Amino acid sequence: ATLGAVSVSRNLNRSKVDLCTFGGPRAGQVRFRINFNKLIKHCFRVVNQGDIVPHVPPLIMAFNHVGKEVNVKGAGDNPHSLE
């Protein structure tokens, strides 16, 4: 979805593309993040604290997240509950 938003903006010449992802991985390195955030003004990443996917690839590989993180924490035995 992250890479697709850039593709839609550039290849289809769309000046306004908004993005909301759920549990997505890091999509690029620092230069990608900087350029993405300039191109896609409204990007929200919904992240469940217990989900491993948003933590890959590891930071040691210099991959970064884009946009603004919206952190959620499940309740009780169900980590996906938003109670």
PDB file of N, CA, C and O in Angstrom:
ATOM      1  N   ALA A   1       0.827  -1.195   0.000  1.00  0.00           N
ATOM      2  CA  ALA A   1       0.000   0.000   0.000  1.00  0.00           C
ATOM      3  C   ALA A   1       0.868   1.254   0.000  1.00  0.00           C
ATOM      4  O   ALA A   1       0.561   2.228  -0.688  1.00  0.00           O
ATOM      5  N   THR A   2       1.945   1.227   0.770  1.00  0.00           N
ATOM      6  CA  THR A   2       2.833   2.393   0.844  1.00  0.00           C
ATOM      7  C   THR A   2       3.476   2.661  -0.510  1.00  0.00           C
ATOM      8  O   THR A   2       3.477   3.795  -0.990  1.00  0.00           O
ATOM      9  N   LEU A   3       4.015   1.629  -1.115  1.00  0.00           N
ATOM     10  CA  LEU A   3       4.632   1.785  -2.432  1.00  0.00           C
ATOM     11  C   LEU A   3       3.584   2.125  -3.486  1.00  0.00           C
ATOM     12  O   LEU A   3       3.860   2.887  -4.413  1.00  0.00           O
ATOM     13  N   GLY A   4       2.389   1.566  -3.351  1.00  0.00           N
ATOM     14  CA  GLY A   4       1.298   1.840  -4.274  1.00  0.00           C
ATOM     15  C   GLY A   4       0.862   3.292  -4.239  1.00  0.00           C
ATOM     16  O   GLY A   4       0.528   3.860  -5.278  1.00  0.00           O
ATOM     17  N   ALA A   5       0.858   3.900  -3.067  1.00  0.00           N
ATOM     18  CA  ALA A   5       0.473   5.307  -2.944  1.00  0.00           C
ATOM     19  C   ALA A   5       1.431   6.198  -3.722  1.00  0.00           C
ATOM     20  O   ALA A   5       1.004   7.142  -4.386  1.00  0.00           O
ATOM     21  N   VAL A   6       2.715   5.903  -3.642  1.00  0.00           N
ATOM     22  CA  VAL A   6       3.713   6.668  -4.401  1.00  0.00           C
ATOM     23  C   VAL A   6       3.499   6.461  -5.895  1.00  0.00           C
ATOM     24  O   VAL A   6       3.561   7.414  -6.672  1.00  0.00           O
ATOM     25  N   SER A   7       3.251   5.235  -6.291  1.00  0.00           N
ATOM     26  CA  SER A   7       3.035   4.920  -7.701  1.00  0.00           C
ATOM     27  C   SER A   7       1.813   5.649  -8.257  1.00  0.00           C
ATOM     28  O   SER A   7       1.869   6.209  -9.351  1.00  0.00           O
ATOM     29  N   VAL A   8       0.722   5.643  -7.514  1.00  0.00           N
ATOM     30  CA  VAL A   8      -0.495   6.341  -7.948  1.00  0.00           C
ATOM     31  C   VAL A   8      -0.226   7.835  -8.090  1.00  0.00           C
ATOM     32  O   VAL A   8      -0.634   8.453  -9.073  1.00  0.00           O
ATOM     33  N   SER A   9       0.457   8.409  -7.112  1.00  0.00           N
ATOM     34  CA  SER A   9       0.731   9.839  -7.143  1.00  0.00           C
ATOM     35  C   SER A   9       1.595  10.225  -8.336  1.00  0.00           C
ATOM     36  O   SER A   9       1.301  11.191  -9.041  1.00  0.00           O
ATOM     37  N   ARG A  10       2.654   9.470  -8.553  1.00  0.00           N
ATOM     38  CA  ARG A  10       3.595   9.817  -9.624  1.00  0.00           C
ATOM     39  C   ARG A  10       3.130   9.353 -11.004  1.00  0.00           C
ATOM     40  O   ARG A  10       3.111  10.140 -11.950  1.00  0.00           O
ATOM     41  N   ASN A  11       2.760   8.094 -11.121  1.00  0.00           N
ATOM     42  CA  ASN A  11       2.469   7.525 -12.441  1.00  0.00           C
ATOM     43  C   ASN A  11       1.091   7.892 -12.979  1.00  0.00           C
ATOM     44  O   ASN A  11       0.882   7.916 -14.192  1.00  0.00           O
ATOM     45  N   LEU A  12       0.152   8.179 -12.080  1.00  0.00           N
ATOM     46  CA  LEU A  12      -1.179   8.599 -12.530  1.00  0.00           C
ATOM     47  C   LEU A  12      -1.382  10.100 -12.369  1.00  0.00           C
ATOM     48  O   LEU A  12      -2.477  10.623 -12.576  1.00  0.00           O
ATOM     49  N   ASN A  13      -0.294  10.783 -11.990  1.00  0.00           N
ATOM     50  CA  ASN A  13      -0.292  12.239 -11.870  1.00  0.00           C
ATOM     51  C   ASN A  13      -1.401  12.755 -10.949  1.00  0.00           C
ATOM     52  O   ASN A  13      -2.109  13.705 -11.281  1.00  0.00           O
ATOM     53  N   ARG A  14      -1.536  12.112  -9.791  1.00  0.00           N
ATOM     54  CA  ARG A  14      -2.519  12.547  -8.793  1.00  0.00           C
ATOM     55  C   ARG A  14      -1.814  13.447  -7.782  1.00  0.00           C
ATOM     56  O   ARG A  14      -0.832  13.041  -7.160  1.00  0.00           O
ATOM     57  N   SER A  15      -2.310  14.651  -7.623  1.00  0.00           N
ATOM     58  CA  SER A  15      -1.658  15.598  -6.719  1.00  0.00           C
ATOM     59  C   SER A  15      -2.008  15.346  -5.259  1.00  0.00           C
ATOM     60  O   SER A  15      -1.271  15.759  -4.364  1.00  0.00           O
ATOM     61  N   LYS A  16      -3.140  14.663  -5.008  1.00  0.00           N
ATOM     62  CA  LYS A  16      -3.545  14.401  -3.626  1.00  0.00           C
ATOM     63  C   LYS A  16      -3.868  12.925  -3.462  1.00  0.00           C
ATOM     64  O   LYS A  16      -4.871  12.429  -3.974  1.00  0.00           O
ATOM     65  N   VAL A  17      -3.002  12.240  -2.740  1.00  0.00           N
ATOM     66  CA  VAL A  17      -3.208  10.834  -2.407  1.00  0.00           C
ATOM     67  C   VAL A  17      -3.067  10.715  -0.894  1.00  0.00           C
ATOM     68  O   VAL A  17      -2.052  11.123  -0.330  1.00  0.00           O
ATOM     69  N   ASP A  18      -4.074  10.164  -0.240  1.00  0.00           N
ATOM     70  CA  ASP A  18      -4.026   9.916   1.199  1.00  0.00           C
ATOM     71  C   ASP A  18      -3.892   8.419   1.423  1.00  0.00           C
ATOM     72  O   ASP A  18      -4.312   7.624   0.582  1.00  0.00           O
ATOM     73  N   LEU A  19      -3.301   8.024   2.566  1.00  0.00           N
ATOM     74  CA  LEU A  19      -3.063   6.615   2.835  1.00  0.00           C
ATOM     75  C   LEU A  19      -3.280   6.297   4.302  1.00  0.00           C
ATOM     76  O   LEU A  19      -2.880   7.059   5.182  1.00  0.00           O
ATOM     77  N   CYS A  20      -3.919   5.161   4.554  1.00  0.00           N
ATOM     78  CA  CYS A  20      -4.053   4.623   5.906  1.00  0.00           C
ATOM     79  C   CYS A  20      -3.738   3.135   5.825  1.00  0.00           C
ATOM     80  O   CYS A  20      -4.382   2.403   5.074  1.00  0.00           O
ATOM     81  N   THR A  21      -2.749   2.684   6.594  1.00  0.00           N
ATOM     82  CA  THR A  21      -2.379   1.272   6.590  1.00  0.00           C
ATOM     83  C   THR A  21      -2.608   0.685   7.978  1.00  0.00           C
ATOM     84  O   THR A  21      -2.684   1.405   8.973  1.00  0.00           O
ATOM     85  N   PHE A  22      -2.716  -0.628   8.018  1.00  0.00           N
ATOM     86  CA  PHE A  22      -2.919  -1.350   9.270  1.00  0.00           C
ATOM     87  C   PHE A  22      -1.853  -2.433   9.383  1.00  0.00           C
ATOM     88  O   PHE A  22      -1.848  -3.390   8.608  1.00  0.00           O
ATOM     89  N   GLY A  23      -0.950  -2.282  10.351  1.00  0.00           N
ATOM     90  CA  GLY A  23       0.058  -3.295  10.611  1.00  0.00           C
ATOM     91  C   GLY A  23       1.060  -3.486   9.502  1.00  0.00           C
ATOM     92  O   GLY A  23       1.496  -4.612   9.262  1.00  0.00           O
ATOM     93  N   GLY A  24       1.439  -2.434   8.820  1.00  0.00           N
ATOM     94  CA  GLY A  24       2.365  -2.555   7.697  1.00  0.00           C
ATOM     95  C   GLY A  24       3.828  -2.546   8.131  1.00  0.00           C
ATOM     96  O   GLY A  24       4.167  -1.995   9.178  1.00  0.00           O
ATOM     97  N   PRO A  25       4.692  -3.157   7.322  1.00  0.00           N
ATOM     98  CA  PRO A  25       6.128  -3.149   7.606  1.00  0.00           C
ATOM     99  C   PRO A  25       6.763  -1.822   7.187  1.00  0.00           C
ATOM    100  O   PRO A  25       6.130  -0.987   6.542  1.00  0.00           O
ATOM    101  N   ARG A  26       8.023  -1.651   7.567  1.00  0.00           N
ATOM    102  CA  ARG A  26       8.784  -0.502   7.092  1.00  0.00           C
ATOM    103  C   ARG A  26       8.993  -0.676   5.587  1.00  0.00           C
ATOM    104  O   ARG A  26       9.314  -1.771   5.126  1.00  0.00           O
ATOM    105  N   ALA A  27       8.811   0.398   4.826  1.00  0.00           N
ATOM    106  CA  ALA A  27       8.810   0.258   3.367  1.00  0.00           C
ATOM    107  C   ALA A  27      10.057   0.791   2.676  1.00  0.00           C
ATOM    108  O   ALA A  27      10.275   0.481   1.505  1.00  0.00           O
ATOM    109  N   GLY A  28      10.867   1.565   3.343  1.00  0.00           N
ATOM    110  CA  GLY A  28      12.041   2.130   2.674  1.00  0.00           C
ATOM    111  C   GLY A  28      13.009   2.730   3.668  1.00  0.00           C
ATOM    112  O   GLY A  28      12.756   2.778   4.872  1.00  0.00           O
ATOM    113  N   GLN A  29      14.124   3.184   3.131  1.00  0.00           N
ATOM    114  CA  GLN A  29      15.144   3.780   3.982  1.00  0.00           C
ATOM    115  C   GLN A  29      14.895   5.272   4.143  1.00  0.00           C
ATOM    116  O   GLN A  29      13.868   5.776   3.689  1.00  0.00           O
ATOM    117  N   VAL A  30      15.811   5.983   4.778  1.00  0.00           N
ATOM    118  CA  VAL A  30      15.610   7.383   5.156  1.00  0.00           C
ATOM    119  C   VAL A  30      15.231   8.263   3.963  1.00  0.00           C
ATOM    120  O   VAL A  30      14.293   9.055   4.052  1.00  0.00           O
ATOM    121  N   ARG A  31      15.940   8.131   2.870  1.00  0.00           N
ATOM    122  CA  ARG A  31      15.653   8.960   1.695  1.00  0.00           C
ATOM    123  C   ARG A  31      14.227   8.716   1.179  1.00  0.00           C
ATOM    124  O   ARG A  31      13.530   9.656   0.797  1.00  0.00           O
ATOM    125  N   PHE A  32      13.802   7.442   1.172  1.00  0.00           N
ATOM    126  CA  PHE A  32      12.436   7.116   0.767  1.00  0.00           C
ATOM    127  C   PHE A  32      11.430   7.786   1.696  1.00  0.00           C
ATOM    128  O   PHE A  32      10.459   8.384   1.234  1.00  0.00           O
ATOM    129  N   ARG A  33      11.661   7.687   3.013  1.00  0.00           N
ATOM    130  CA  ARG A  33      10.743   8.286   3.984  1.00  0.00           C
ATOM    131  C   ARG A  33      10.611   9.788   3.774  1.00  0.00           C
ATOM    132  O   ARG A  33       9.500  10.319   3.779  1.00  0.00           O
ATOM    133  N   ILE A  34      11.713  10.464   3.591  1.00  0.00           N
ATOM    134  CA  ILE A  34      11.686  11.921   3.397  1.00  0.00           C
ATOM    135  C   ILE A  34      10.888  12.279   2.141  1.00  0.00           C
ATOM    136  O   ILE A  34      10.025  13.155   2.181  1.00  0.00           O
ATOM    137  N   ASN A  35      11.175  11.608   1.039  1.00  0.00           N
ATOM    138  CA  ASN A  35      10.465  11.891  -0.220  1.00  0.00           C
ATOM    139  C   ASN A  35       8.992  11.494  -0.140  1.00  0.00           C
ATOM    140  O   ASN A  35       8.130  12.204  -0.658  1.00  0.00           O
ATOM    141  N   PHE A  36       8.702  10.370   0.502  1.00  0.00           N
ATOM    142  CA  PHE A  36       7.319   9.929   0.665  1.00  0.00           C
ATOM    143  C   PHE A  36       6.522  10.969   1.439  1.00  0.00           C
ATOM    144  O   PHE A  36       5.436  11.364   1.016  1.00  0.00           O
ATOM    145  N   ASN A  37       7.060  11.415   2.577  1.00  0.00           N
ATOM    146  CA  ASN A  37       6.334  12.362   3.426  1.00  0.00           C
ATOM    147  C   ASN A  37       6.104  13.706   2.738  1.00  0.00           C
ATOM    148  O   ASN A  37       5.148  14.409   3.066  1.00  0.00           O
ATOM    149  N   LYS A  38       6.964  14.072   1.793  1.00  0.00           N
ATOM    150  CA  LYS A  38       6.743  15.286   1.002  1.00  0.00           C
ATOM    151  C   LYS A  38       5.626  15.074  -0.021  1.00  0.00           C
ATOM    152  O   LYS A  38       4.830  15.977  -0.277  1.00  0.00           O
ATOM    153  N   LEU A  39       5.576  13.877  -0.600  1.00  0.00           N
ATOM    154  CA  LEU A  39       4.623  13.564  -1.664  1.00  0.00           C
ATOM    155  C   LEU A  39       3.232  13.219  -1.136  1.00  0.00           C
ATOM    156  O   LEU A  39       2.230  13.690  -1.674  1.00  0.00           O
ATOM    157  N   ILE A  40       3.165  12.399  -0.084  1.00  0.00           N
ATOM    158  CA  ILE A  40       1.896  11.935   0.497  1.00  0.00           C
ATOM    159  C   ILE A  40       1.700  12.677   1.822  1.00  0.00           C
ATOM    160  O   ILE A  40       2.287  12.311   2.841  1.00  0.00           O
ATOM    161  N   LYS A  41       0.884  13.702   1.796  1.00  0.00           N
ATOM    162  CA  LYS A  41       0.741  14.594   2.959  1.00  0.00           C
ATOM    163  C   LYS A  41      -0.030  13.965   4.120  1.00  0.00           C
ATOM    164  O   LYS A  41       0.246  14.271   5.280  1.00  0.00           O
ATOM    165  N   HIS A  42      -0.994  13.091   3.822  1.00  0.00           N
ATOM    166  CA  HIS A  42      -1.815  12.479   4.868  1.00  0.00           C
ATOM    167  C   HIS A  42      -1.627  10.967   4.841  1.00  0.00           C
ATOM    168  O   HIS A  42      -2.221  10.268   4.021  1.00  0.00           O
ATOM    169  N   CYS A  43      -0.802  10.482   5.740  1.00  0.00           N
ATOM    170  CA  CYS A  43      -0.534   9.048   5.841  1.00  0.00           C
ATOM    171  C   CYS A  43      -0.592   8.654   7.308  1.00  0.00           C
ATOM    172  O   CYS A  43       0.145   9.190   8.136  1.00  0.00           O
ATOM    173  N   PHE A  44      -1.475   7.713   7.620  1.00  0.00           N
ATOM    174  CA  PHE A  44      -1.620   7.221   8.983  1.00  0.00           C
ATOM    175  C   PHE A  44      -1.361   5.722   9.004  1.00  0.00           C
ATOM    176  O   PHE A  44      -1.893   4.978   8.180  1.00  0.00           O
ATOM    177  N   ARG A  45      -0.547   5.291   9.946  1.00  0.00           N
ATOM    178  CA  ARG A  45      -0.225   3.872  10.107  1.00  0.00           C
ATOM    179  C   ARG A  45      -0.810   3.394  11.429  1.00  0.00           C
ATOM    180  O   ARG A  45      -0.344   3.801  12.493  1.00  0.00           O
ATOM    181  N   VAL A  46      -1.814   2.546  11.376  1.00  0.00           N
ATOM    182  CA  VAL A  46      -2.413   1.982  12.584  1.00  0.00           C
ATOM    183  C   VAL A  46      -1.587   0.764  12.976  1.00  0.00           C
ATOM    184  O   VAL A  46      -1.420  -0.169  12.191  1.00  0.00           O
ATOM    185  N   VAL A  47      -1.071   0.789  14.208  1.00  0.00           N
ATOM    186  CA  VAL A  47      -0.152  -0.250  14.671  1.00  0.00           C
ATOM    187  C   VAL A  47      -0.633  -0.798  16.008  1.00  0.00           C
ATOM    188  O   VAL A  47      -0.842  -0.049  16.962  1.00  0.00           O
ATOM    189  N   ASN A  48      -0.806  -2.118  16.061  1.00  0.00           N
ATOM    190  CA  ASN A  48      -1.117  -2.800  17.312  1.00  0.00           C
ATOM    191  C   ASN A  48       0.212  -3.093  18.002  1.00  0.00           C
ATOM    192  O   ASN A  48       1.118  -3.657  17.388  1.00  0.00           O
ATOM    193  N   GLN A  49       0.332  -2.716  19.268  1.00  0.00           N
ATOM    194  CA  GLN A  49       1.598  -2.852  19.992  1.00  0.00           C
ATOM    195  C   GLN A  49       2.155  -4.274  19.979  1.00  0.00           C
ATOM    196  O   GLN A  49       3.373  -4.449  20.028  1.00  0.00           O
ATOM    197  N   GLY A  50       1.311  -5.277  19.915  1.00  0.00           N
ATOM    198  CA  GLY A  50       1.777  -6.651  19.951  1.00  0.00           C
ATOM    199  C   GLY A  50       2.097  -7.251  18.592  1.00  0.00           C
ATOM    200  O   GLY A  50       2.491  -8.415  18.518  1.00  0.00           O
ATOM    201  N   ASP A  51       1.941  -6.498  17.522  1.00  0.00           N
ATOM    202  CA  ASP A  51       2.134  -7.012  16.166  1.00  0.00           C
ATOM    203  C   ASP A  51       3.612  -6.916  15.774  1.00  0.00           C
ATOM    204  O   ASP A  51       4.232  -5.866  15.941  1.00  0.00           O
ATOM    205  N   ILE A  52       4.173  -8.009  15.255  1.00  0.00           N
ATOM    206  CA  ILE A  52       5.582  -8.016  14.867  1.00  0.00           C
ATOM    207  C   ILE A  52       5.832  -7.382  13.502  1.00  0.00           C
ATOM    208  O   ILE A  52       6.922  -6.859  13.268  1.00  0.00           O
ATOM    209  N   VAL A  53       4.862  -7.412  12.601  1.00  0.00           N
ATOM    210  CA  VAL A  53       5.064  -6.946  11.225  1.00  0.00           C
ATOM    211  C   VAL A  53       5.569  -5.500  11.154  1.00  0.00           C
ATOM    212  O   VAL A  53       6.464  -5.231  10.352  1.00  0.00           O
ATOM    213  N   PRO A  54       5.049  -4.555  11.946  1.00  0.00           N
ATOM    214  CA  PRO A  54       5.574  -3.187  11.864  1.00  0.00           C
ATOM    215  C   PRO A  54       7.039  -3.053  12.288  1.00  0.00           C
ATOM    216  O   PRO A  54       7.635  -1.986  12.139  1.00  0.00           O
ATOM    217  N   HIS A  55       7.613  -4.125  12.812  1.00  0.00           N
ATOM    218  CA  HIS A  55       9.002  -4.071  13.272  1.00  0.00           C
ATOM    219  C   HIS A  55       9.975  -4.713  12.289  1.00  0.00           C
ATOM    220  O   HIS A  55      11.135  -4.942  12.629  1.00  0.00           O
ATOM    221  N   VAL A  56       9.513  -5.005  11.072  1.00  0.00           N
ATOM    222  CA  VAL A  56      10.387  -5.565  10.048  1.00  0.00           C
ATOM    223  C   VAL A  56      10.384  -4.653   8.826  1.00  0.00           C
ATOM    224  O   VAL A  56       9.391  -3.959   8.605  1.00  0.00           O
ATOM    225  N   PRO A  57      11.429  -4.620   8.036  1.00  0.00           N
ATOM    226  CA  PRO A  57      12.766  -5.107   8.348  1.00  0.00           C
ATOM    227  C   PRO A  57      13.321  -4.405   9.586  1.00  0.00           C
ATOM    228  O   PRO A  57      12.857  -3.326   9.953  1.00  0.00           O
ATOM    229  N   PRO A  58      14.315  -5.022  10.228  1.00  0.00           N
ATOM    230  CA  PRO A  58      14.864  -4.451  11.458  1.00  0.00           C
ATOM    231  C   PRO A  58      15.533  -3.097  11.215  1.00  0.00           C
ATOM    232  O   PRO A  58      16.002  -2.810  10.113  1.00  0.00           O
ATOM    233  N   LEU A  59      15.568  -2.280  12.254  1.00  0.00           N
ATOM    234  CA  LEU A  59      16.167  -0.947  12.152  1.00  0.00           C
ATOM    235  C   LEU A  59      17.625  -1.000  11.717  1.00  0.00           C
ATOM    236  O   LEU A  59      18.118  -0.060  11.092  1.00  0.00           O
ATOM    237  N   ILE A  60      18.311  -2.070  12.036  1.00  0.00           N
ATOM    238  CA  ILE A  60      19.717  -2.202  11.660  1.00  0.00           C
ATOM    239  C   ILE A  60      19.899  -2.111  10.141  1.00  0.00           C
ATOM    240  O   ILE A  60      20.979  -1.763   9.663  1.00  0.00           O
ATOM    241  N   MET A  61      18.851  -2.421   9.391  1.00  0.00           N
ATOM    242  CA  MET A  61      18.904  -2.333   7.931  1.00  0.00           C
ATOM    243  C   MET A  61      18.556  -0.929   7.443  1.00  0.00           C
ATOM    244  O   MET A  61      18.464  -0.696   6.238  1.00  0.00           O
ATOM    245  N   ALA A  62      18.364  -0.002   8.367  1.00  0.00           N
ATOM    246  CA  ALA A  62      18.113   1.417   8.082  1.00  0.00           C
ATOM    247  C   ALA A  62      16.767   1.674   7.406  1.00  0.00           C
ATOM    248  O   ALA A  62      16.591   2.714   6.772  1.00  0.00           O
ATOM    249  N   PHE A  63      15.813   0.744   7.530  1.00  0.00           N
ATOM    250  CA  PHE A  63      14.466   0.982   7.003  1.00  0.00           C
ATOM    251  C   PHE A  63      13.688   1.836   8.000  1.00  0.00           C
ATOM    252  O   PHE A  63      13.854   1.695   9.211  1.00  0.00           O
ATOM    253  N   ASN A  64      12.845   2.714   7.487  1.00  0.00           N
ATOM    254  CA  ASN A  64      12.066   3.651   8.295  1.00  0.00           C
ATOM    255  C   ASN A  64      10.584   3.531   7.981  1.00  0.00           C
ATOM    256  O   ASN A  64      10.193   3.050   6.918  1.00  0.00           O
ATOM    257  N   HIS A  65       9.768   3.980   8.929  1.00  0.00           N
ATOM    258  CA  HIS A  65       8.334   4.100   8.678  1.00  0.00           C
ATOM    259  C   HIS A  65       8.049   5.468   8.083  1.00  0.00           C
ATOM    260  O   HIS A  65       8.824   6.408   8.259  1.00  0.00           O
ATOM    261  N   VAL A  66       6.942   5.570   7.386  1.00  0.00           N
ATOM    262  CA  VAL A  66       6.497   6.833   6.804  1.00  0.00           C
ATOM    263  C   VAL A  66       5.241   7.295   7.543  1.00  0.00           C
ATOM    264  O   VAL A  66       4.628   6.525   8.283  1.00  0.00           O
ATOM    265  N   GLY A  67       4.868   8.543   7.338  1.00  0.00           N
ATOM    266  CA  GLY A  67       3.619   9.046   7.887  1.00  0.00           C
ATOM    267  C   GLY A  67       3.599   9.123   9.400  1.00  0.00           C
ATOM    268  O   GLY A  67       4.635   9.192  10.061  1.00  0.00           O
ATOM    269  N   LYS A  68       2.386   9.110   9.923  1.00  0.00           N
ATOM    270  CA  LYS A  68       2.161   9.268  11.366  1.00  0.00           C
ATOM    271  C   LYS A  68       1.609   7.968  11.945  1.00  0.00           C
ATOM    272  O   LYS A  68       0.660   7.394  11.412  1.00  0.00           O
ATOM    273  N   GLU A  69       2.208   7.513  13.031  1.00  0.00           N
ATOM    274  CA  GLU A  69       1.771   6.272  13.680  1.00  0.00           C
ATOM    275  C   GLU A  69       0.575   6.527  14.600  1.00  0.00           C
ATOM    276  O   GLU A  69       0.551   7.487  15.370  1.00  0.00           O
ATOM    277  N   VAL A  70      -0.412   5.641  14.495  1.00  0.00           N
ATOM    278  CA  VAL A  70      -1.552   5.632  15.411  1.00  0.00           C
ATOM    279  C   VAL A  70      -1.459   4.309  16.157  1.00  0.00           C
ATOM    280  O   VAL A  70      -1.740   3.251  15.595  1.00  0.00           O
ATOM    281  N   ASN A  71      -1.068   4.372  17.413  1.00  0.00           N
ATOM    282  CA  ASN A  71      -0.808   3.177  18.200  1.00  0.00           C
ATOM    283  C   ASN A  71      -2.067   2.721  18.923  1.00  0.00           C
ATOM    284  O   ASN A  71      -2.742   3.522  19.570  1.00  0.00           O
ATOM    285  N   VAL A  72      -2.380   1.438  18.813  1.00  0.00           N
ATOM    286  CA  VAL A  72      -3.519   0.869  19.531  1.00  0.00           C
ATOM    287  C   VAL A  72      -3.015  -0.273  20.398  1.00  0.00           C
ATOM    288  O   VAL A  72      -2.009  -0.909  20.085  1.00  0.00           O
ATOM    289  N   LYS A  73      -3.710  -0.522  21.469  1.00  0.00           N
ATOM    290  CA  LYS A  73      -3.339  -1.610  22.371  1.00  0.00           C
ATOM    291  C   LYS A  73      -4.596  -2.402  22.694  1.00  0.00           C
ATOM    292  O   LYS A  73      -5.562  -1.865  23.237  1.00  0.00           O
ATOM    293  N   GLY A  74      -4.570  -3.679  22.356  1.00  0.00           N
ATOM    294  CA  GLY A  74      -5.705  -4.539  22.653  1.00  0.00           C
ATOM    295  C   GLY A  74      -5.861  -4.755  24.151  1.00  0.00           C
ATOM    296  O   GLY A  74      -4.926  -4.533  24.920  1.00  0.00           O
ATOM    297  N   ALA A  75      -7.032  -5.183  24.553  1.00  0.00           N
ATOM    298  CA  ALA A  75      -7.310  -5.399  25.965  1.00  0.00           C
ATOM    299  C   ALA A  75      -7.511  -6.885  26.247  1.00  0.00           C
ATOM    300  O   ALA A  75      -7.992  -7.635  25.397  1.00  0.00           O
ATOM    301  N   GLY A  76      -7.138  -7.287  27.440  1.00  0.00           N
ATOM    302  CA  GLY A  76      -7.407  -8.656  27.881  1.00  0.00           C
ATOM    303  C   GLY A  76      -6.670  -9.714  27.084  1.00  0.00           C
ATOM    304  O   GLY A  76      -5.527  -9.517  26.672  1.00  0.00           O
ATOM    305  N   ASP A  77      -7.341 -10.847  26.869  1.00  0.00           N
ATOM    306  CA  ASP A  77      -6.725 -11.971  26.174  1.00  0.00           C
ATOM    307  C   ASP A  77      -6.690 -11.786  24.654  1.00  0.00           C
ATOM    308  O   ASP A  77      -5.990 -12.526  23.961  1.00  0.00           O
ATOM    309  N   ASN A  78      -7.425 -10.823  24.136  1.00  0.00           N
ATOM    310  CA  ASN A  78      -7.498 -10.606  22.700  1.00  0.00           C
ATOM    311  C   ASN A  78      -6.695  -9.358  22.330  1.00  0.00           C
ATOM    312  O   ASN A  78      -7.166  -8.243  22.553  1.00  0.00           O
ATOM    313  N   PRO A  79      -5.485  -9.524  21.768  1.00  0.00           N
ATOM    314  CA  PRO A  79      -4.669  -8.339  21.463  1.00  0.00           C
ATOM    315  C   PRO A  79      -5.273  -7.455  20.372  1.00  0.00           C
ATOM    316  O   PRO A  79      -4.829  -6.324  20.180  1.00  0.00           O
ATOM    317  N   HIS A  80      -6.276  -7.956  19.660  1.00  0.00           N
ATOM    318  CA  HIS A  80      -6.912  -7.154  18.618  1.00  0.00           C
ATOM    319  C   HIS A  80      -8.176  -6.446  19.095  1.00  0.00           C
ATOM    320  O   HIS A  80      -8.836  -5.755  18.319  1.00  0.00           O
ATOM    321  N   SER A  81      -8.508  -6.620  20.362  1.00  0.00           N
ATOM    322  CA  SER A  81      -9.670  -5.927  20.929  1.00  0.00           C
ATOM    323  C   SER A  81      -9.306  -4.490  21.197  1.00  0.00           C
ATOM    324  O   SER A  81      -8.209  -4.206  21.678  1.00  0.00           O
ATOM    325  N   LEU A  82     -10.210  -3.577  20.895  1.00  0.00           N
ATOM    326  CA  LEU A  82      -9.965  -2.166  21.146  1.00  0.00           C
ATOM    327  C   LEU A  82     -10.799  -1.636  22.307  1.00  0.00           C
ATOM    328  O   LEU A  82     -11.032  -0.432  22.410  1.00  0.00           O
ATOM    329  N   GLU A  83     -11.245  -2.530  23.175  1.00  0.00           N
ATOM    330  CA  GLU A  83     -12.040  -2.107  24.334  1.00  0.00           C
ATOM    331  C   GLU A  83     -11.224  -1.206  25.244  1.00  0.00           C
ATOM    332  O   GLU A  83     -11.726  -0.750  26.272  1.00  0.00           O
TER     333      GLU A  83
END
